[in-house]
Amino acid sequence: MTGAPELPPDTIQDCFVWLVGHRVIPGEYFDPIQLIPINLLEVLEDARAIQSGHLIPLDRGGRHEPSNAFLMLARSNQLQGNLTLNELLELLQRILDRHRERGHIN
């Protein structure tokens, strides 16, 4: 996360590897949908800015467990809805293709 303080070595950095899949290092965790950093100061100002997301949505058989869950921005969770990441990316690609065909974007 951006805005996060430096942490002493070998402390909290390794405590959440099971949850996020990597060491907790300031500036190295990105929202998995938008691929932008999650800003700790924004989260502290509004805890609703960050949510728990799922690779396989819960209503599609996914489980709320570390291998399926990750932290993401609320807007990204809203965009993903009940789609898998691949389904969301395919949908976005189809939308972009249609806009390119109509000359709305290059």
PyMOL commands that set and color helices and strands:
alter all, ss='L'
color gray80, all
select helices_A, chain A and resi 12-14+17-20+40-45+47-49+58-60+74-80+85-101
alter helices_A, ss='H'
color red, helices_A
select strands_A, chain A and resi 50-54+69-73
alter strands_A, ss='S'
color yellow, strands_A
deselect
rebuild
show_as cartoon
